[in-house]
Every structure is written in structure tokens, then in C-alpha cells.
Amino acid sequence: MPMEKRTLFEKFPNQSFHEAAANFLICQWPRATITEPEVYINAIARVLSTYSDQIVLACIDPANGIASTSERIPSIKVLTEFLIKISARMEQAAQYKQAPRMRSFVPDRPIIGPNLFVPCDAPKYDAMIAKAAESDPSQSVVENGRLCSDNVRRDGIWIPDRWYHPDTPVVRRVATSLGN
């Protein structure tokens, strides 16, 4: 369960959010000795005040915050670097949420163009070359030096899937190509 503001105010009443967050952060290192605790806590509160409450709560969270990554109490530099990292991560997550979602490609009609590569050493290669010679030129594309699944470059031809698998129903062929 993520850290909440009310938890801070219950633990440290009569303090601002950032002062309470700084005190809570320091409490996560119970054996830490600080020469000037008040100065250090004020410095931490000042650094935390430059970030949003959400980032501050993520930073002081005992499970996933800076205390979970460090055995010693952090310097202001280390704390600032951690806050920058969290800030960048949250900004990236926000951009991801706002990005348009890609739709799955589900054609409403059979795919009729060249969509299957037949390498020159395939059993039906000669038959596919013959079919391409007697068909519309836009239905096939000859390709030289295609990198095949076994990492070997081969010559071959792109053809419509229905030429190679004429007995397969169109609906099944589309579902198979989508990984279903």
C-alpha cells in the first residue's frame, strides 16, 4: 500500500507536509547519527518542497523509496538524484498513459496482397513462381537475399498466403496470423 499524506500528519502533527516527510524519512534509519539534525531535516524539507506531493510520497515510502535502496542515511545529493529518477519515471508513466493505444490489426476482409515469403528452397517454390508468372504482377514480389528464420539469406518470393494454403479457410488463416 503506497504511502499516504494522512500517515505523515498522524505521526508528525503540527508540521508542514515537507517537514513531516523529512522527519519520516530520517526515522527510516534508526541508528543514524546526524551532527546537526535540525539543519539536516530543514535541508531535506527544502529539497522535498521542490517536488510534487506524489513524488515526495514515493521517495519516502519504506517499501520502494530511497530507504529501500540505501543502508546509510542519504546525502542531499543522493536524495536529489533519487527524486529526479522518480520524477522522470512518473513523467514517463504519464506520457505512456496519454499515448494513443495501438489497435490490433484485424482485417475485415481476407489479406489478398503478398504476405507470405517462400524461400527458394521451399517445396512449393517452383509452383509459386509458375503461379506468379500467370497472375497479376501486383500479387507477388521476388526478393533477393531475404534473411530467413534460420539466419541465412535466401532468395525467394512474396505471395498471397491463399496461394500456398488454398484449402485453409480465410477466417482460420487470419486468426492464425494474429497468434490466436
Secondary structure per residue as TSV (DSSP state, phi and psi in degrees):
chain	resnum	aa	ss	phi	psi
A	1	M	-	360.0	125.9
A	2	P	-	-65.7	157.1
A	3	M	-	-61.5	143.7
A	4	E	-	-124.6	153.1
A	5	K	H	-61.4	-41.8
A	6	R	H	-62.5	-29.8
A	7	T	H	-61.5	-40.4
A	8	L	H	-65.5	-45.2
A	9	F	H	-69.7	-27.7
A	10	E	H	-70.1	-40.5
A	11	K	H	-75.3	-39.1
A	12	F	S	-127.7	74.3
A	13	P	T	-68.7	159.3
A	14	N	T	66.5	23.8
A	15	Q	S	-127.4	154.3
A	16	S	-	-69.7	165.7
A	17	F	H	-57.1	-45.9
A	18	H	H	-70.6	-35.1
A	19	E	H	-66.9	-41.9
A	20	A	H	-63.7	-40.5
A	21	A	H	-64.2	-41.4
A	22	A	H	-63.5	-45.1
A	23	N	H	-62.7	-42.3
A	24	F	H	-62.7	-40.3
A	25	L	H	-62.6	-46.0
A	26	I	H	-63.8	-34.9
A	27	C	H	-65.3	-15.8
A	28	Q	T	-77.5	-6.5
A	29	W	S	-120.7	82.3
A	30	P	T	-63.6	-26.4
A	31	R	T	-98.0	6.8
A	32	A	-	-69.0	137.6
A	33	T	-	-112.4	124.6
A	34	I	-	-118.9	128.6
A	35	T	S	-67.0	-40.3
A	36	E	S	-126.0	79.0
A	37	P	H	-59.0	-39.6
A	38	E	H	-66.4	-40.8
A	39	V	H	-65.4	-43.9
A	40	Y	H	-64.7	-44.0
A	41	I	H	-64.1	-40.3
A	42	N	H	-64.2	-38.0
A	43	A	H	-65.5	-43.6
A	44	I	H	-62.6	-45.1
A	45	A	H	-59.7	-39.3
A	46	R	H	-64.4	-43.3
A	47	V	H	-65.4	-45.2
A	48	L	H	-63.5	-30.8
A	49	S	T	-67.4	-14.7
A	50	T	T	-86.9	-1.2
A	51	Y	S	-118.6	160.2
A	52	S	-	-67.3	158.5
A	53	D	H	-59.4	-37.1
A	54	Q	H	-62.9	-42.0
A	55	I	H	-68.4	-40.7
A	56	V	H	-61.8	-45.6
A	57	L	H	-62.1	-37.8
A	58	A	H	-66.7	-36.5
A	59	C	H	-68.7	-39.9
A	60	I	H	-92.2	0.5
A	61	D	-	-63.4	123.5
A	62	P	T	-62.4	-31.2
A	63	A	T	-76.3	-40.5
A	64	N	T	-127.3	-0.5
A	65	G	S	-83.4	-162.7
A	66	I	G	-65.2	-30.3
A	67	A	G	-65.9	-27.1
A	68	S	G	-77.2	-10.3
A	69	T	T	-110.5	-7.4
A	70	S	-	-136.1	135.2
A	71	E	S	-84.3	-22.8
A	72	R	S	-110.7	157.0
A	73	I	-	-61.6	133.8
A	74	P	-	-78.6	150.2
A	75	S	-	-76.7	168.5
A	76	I	H	-61.1	-37.3
A	77	K	H	-63.2	-47.4
A	78	V	H	-64.0	-41.8
A	79	L	H	-61.1	-45.0
A	80	T	H	-62.8	-42.9
A	81	E	H	-62.1	-40.0
A	82	F	H	-65.5	-42.5
A	83	L	H	-63.6	-39.1
A	84	I	H	-63.1	-41.7
A	85	K	H	-62.3	-45.6
A	86	I	H	-63.5	-43.2
A	87	S	H	-59.5	-45.0
A	88	A	H	-64.6	-40.8
A	89	R	H	-63.8	-42.4
A	90	M	H	-68.8	-36.8
A	91	E	H	-65.3	-41.3
A	92	Q	H	-64.2	-40.7
A	93	A	H	-64.6	-39.0
A	94	A	H	-65.3	-41.4
A	95	Q	H	-64.8	-37.9
A	96	Y	H	-63.9	-41.1
A	97	K	H	-65.3	-33.3
A	98	Q	H	-82.9	-16.8
A	99	A	S	-67.0	142.2
A	100	P	-	-65.3	141.8
A	101	R	-	-82.3	139.9
A	102	M	-	-80.8	136.1
A	103	R	-	-84.8	148.9
A	104	S	-	-69.0	144.1
A	105	F	-	-83.1	105.6
A	106	V	-	-125.9	99.9
A	107	P	-	-68.4	146.0
A	108	D	S	-88.8	-1.0
A	109	R	S	-143.0	162.0
A	110	P	-	-62.0	148.4
A	111	I	-	-76.2	121.3
A	112	I	-	-108.3	-14.3
A	113	G	S	-83.3	-179.2
A	114	P	-	-67.5	117.9
A	115	N	-	-138.4	7.7
A	116	L	E	-133.0	125.0
A	117	F	E	-91.7	126.2
A	118	V	E	-113.2	110.6
A	119	P	E	-70.2	159.0
A	120	C	T	-63.3	-19.1
A	121	D	T	-97.9	10.5
A	122	A	S	-75.5	149.8
A	123	P	T	-59.1	-34.8
A	124	K	T	-97.7	12.1
A	125	Y	H	-58.2	-49.6
A	126	D	H	-61.1	-39.4
A	127	A	H	-65.4	-36.8
A	128	M	H	-71.2	-36.0
A	129	I	H	-63.9	-43.2
A	130	A	H	-63.2	-43.4
A	131	K	H	-64.6	-39.5
A	132	A	H	-64.4	-35.4
A	133	A	H	-65.8	-31.9
A	134	E	H	-98.4	2.4
A	135	S	S	-108.5	176.3
A	136	D	-	-60.4	130.4
A	137	P	G	-59.9	-24.1
A	138	S	G	-75.0	-10.0
A	139	Q	G	-84.1	-12.6
A	140	S	-	-144.5	153.8
A	141	V	E	-138.7	122.7
A	142	V	E	-83.4	135.7
A	143	E	E	-130.9	136.8
A	144	N	E	-105.3	133.1
A	145	G	E	71.8	37.8
A	146	R	E	-76.7	136.2
A	147	L	E	-77.8	115.7
A	148	C	-	-91.9	177.7
A	149	S	T	-62.0	-24.2
A	150	D	T	-93.8	18.6
A	151	N	S	61.4	30.9
A	152	V	-	-117.2	136.2
A	153	R	E	-81.6	129.6
A	154	R	E	-136.0	152.1
A	155	D	E	-80.0	156.6
A	156	G	E	-175.8	-165.4
A	157	I	E	-141.0	139.6
A	158	W	E	-91.1	130.0
A	159	I	E	-137.4	164.8
A	160	P	-	-68.3	139.1
A	161	D	H	-55.0	-34.3
A	162	R	H	-65.2	-20.7
A	163	W	H	-70.2	-42.9
A	164	Y	H	-77.5	-34.5
A	165	H	-	-122.6	70.3
A	166	P	T	-68.6	-23.0
A	167	D	T	-89.7	-7.2
A	168	T	S	-82.1	128.1
A	169	P	-	-61.5	147.2
A	170	V	H	-60.5	-43.6
A	171	V	H	-60.9	-43.5
A	172	R	H	-64.9	-38.9
A	173	R	H	-65.1	-41.0
A	174	V	H	-66.8	-44.5
A	175	A	H	-62.4	-39.2
A	176	T	H	-65.6	-40.0
A	177	S	H	-69.1	-20.1
A	178	L	T	-91.0	-2.6
A	179	G	T	86.8	13.3
A	180	N	-	-89.8	360.0
